[in-house]
Amino acid sequence: MNCSFTEKISSLIDGELSTAEAREVERHLIGCNECQEVRADFLNLRSQLAGFETSLEPAVQNRALKKILSTPRRTPARGFAWGFGTQAAAFATLVIVAAIIGFLIYRSSNTPTNEKHLAVQQTPTPVPAATVQQKQSEPEASPSPNKGDEQTAPRRSPSPAPKKPLVREPKPGEQFAAIPSTPDPVRSADAQTMTALHFEKSETLLVAFRNVRLNEPGTTAEVAYERKRAQQLVLQNMMLRREADAAGDVQVSSLLESLEPILIDISNLPDKPDKDAIRVIRQRVERKNIVPLLRVNSTALARALD
Amino acid sequence: MASEDEEFTMLFQDFYPSLCRFLECLLGGRAPLAQDLAQESFLQLHRTAWGTMPVGEARFWLYRVARNMAINEFRKSHTRYRLFDRVVETMRPRARNPEQEYETQERKTLVLEMLQTLPEDQRTALLLREHEQLSYREIGQVLNVSESKVKVDIFRARASLRERWARVSHVNPVNHVNPV
């Protein structure tokens, strides 16, 4: 079979050529003896194969059918088992992957929260540090920095808490640490909620007081408004401090203790306050760095409640 | 369930003889084995796949399963090699058979045995085309190959059989068949 058309002869007799191709091959067939012979032989083979009859008896066929129909079908069970197994495996894999991802997200979201307890913020004014304990006895005094450092050192120690609160005001330019979170005191959720709200309100008050413009006409009205808010907060501050003391929550108690004199000073401002009096209170607020401490602790309490 | 069984019975009555013939040609004329395999193919269809596919698909499915079973048989019994020996024996020149009534049977046997000399994929493609009148595309679906491979396989099978047929006819004139 040397002619290049012989392969197409096979497709031609099977009816697998397009009309154009079939015409082309048929035109070629007229003039090509070899292809004519090939075509004849292929058709001869076809007749030989088509004439093949199988020796199948009807009784054998019926017996086979009866046997097949009497066999129970197992399509649903088998198909379901395989399908269910595959789906179950896929679902289990998804659950495991989701759990791992969830755990990683949870961990990564918690890490910065813990770091907030060890909050990072620069103190704006170069004022020496003071402890709460010293402040009580000498509210306006500035203790030595060394003493403050000594009191800060054991705050991470597992030893029992000291008798006096250990809230230390940071030195100028130093990172300050929030109140340590361990061991957790036992306090009611209501008290914690109230404390968190109180911290928020106090923070707002102190920020507003810090921003009062002294040389403008509305200063008196602004101060009067802040004084009224401070009067409300003083009572609440006292109540919460006692509650925290009773519950043994040294951290909260210390912060409330350092907040209380500031609130009292604001509450006791005269109707027409002296600019210097306002300035002194502001300086105390800045020196104690009380605003960031309030913010950090209110956030921590709110998260603990969540 | 009853209607499914009725449909299955109809398919079986229509298609079982064709499948037996296909398998018999594939297996070199071993009719009992072909019938067993055809029955086993239908049994598998009824037990595992019936009702999960259209009836038209079931036909292709049966060809595929039956062909796989036949291939397993080849592997088990080395049928190809034994049949090849028989083909050689058949092609050997011999004395004229005086009993003319067996002449047709002789040719049939010769065709079957010559088919066994073809590679399995060419043989299956040719049988599906010549016996079952499947198109190249349908054969490709059954065998899970491309349409162009089917075309080439069928052409090569025909060319190979034509060559062998010419050789046998030249050696043994009793086997010569005039073209239609």
Chai-1 contact restraints between the chains, C-beta under 6 A:
chainA,res_idxA,chainB,res_idxB,connection_type,confidence,min_distance_angstrom,max_distance_angstrom,comment,restraint_id
A,E7,B,F155,contact,1.0,0.0,6.0,A-B,restraint_1
A,S10,B,F155,contact,1.0,0.0,6.0,A-B,restraint_2
A,S10,B,R158,contact,1.0,0.0,6.0,A-B,restraint_3
A,E16,B,Y136,contact,1.0,0.0,6.0,A-B,restraint_4
A,A40,B,P179,contact,1.0,0.0,6.0,A-B,restraint_5
A,D41,B,R162,contact,1.0,0.0,6.0,A-B,restraint_6
A,F42,B,R158,contact,1.0,0.0,6.0,A-B,restraint_7
A,L43,B,V180,contact,1.0,0.0,6.0,A-B,restraint_8
A,N44,B,P179,contact,1.0,0.0,6.0,A-B,restraint_9
A,N44,B,V180,contact,1.0,0.0,6.0,A-B,restraint_10
A,L45,B,L161,contact,1.0,0.0,6.0,A-B,restraint_11
A,R46,B,E130,contact,1.0,0.0,6.0,A-B,restraint_12
A,S47,B,V180,contact,1.0,0.0,6.0,A-B,restraint_13
A,Q48,B,V111,contact,1.0,0.0,6.0,A-B,restraint_14
A,L49,B,E130,contact,1.0,0.0,6.0,A-B,restraint_15
A,T54,B,C20,contact,1.0,0.0,6.0,A-B,restraint_16
A,T54,B,R21,contact,1.0,0.0,6.0,A-B,restraint_17
A,T54,B,E24,contact,1.0,0.0,6.0,A-B,restraint_18
A,S55,B,A31,contact,1.0,0.0,6.0,A-B,restraint_19
A,L56,B,P17,contact,1.0,0.0,6.0,A-B,restraint_20
A,L56,B,C20,contact,1.0,0.0,6.0,A-B,restraint_21
A,Q61,B,Y16,contact,1.0,0.0,6.0,A-B,restraint_22
A,A64,B,Q39,contact,1.0,0.0,6.0,A-B,restraint_23
A,L65,B,F12,contact,1.0,0.0,6.0,A-B,restraint_24
A,I68,B,F42,contact,1.0,0.0,6.0,A-B,restraint_25
A,I68,B,L43,contact,1.0,0.0,6.0,A-B,restraint_26
A,I68,B,H46,contact,1.0,0.0,6.0,A-B,restraint_27
A,R73,B,R47,contact,1.0,0.0,6.0,A-B,restraint_28
A,R74,B,R47,contact,1.0,0.0,6.0,A-B,restraint_29
A,T75,B,T48,contact,1.0,0.0,6.0,A-B,restraint_30
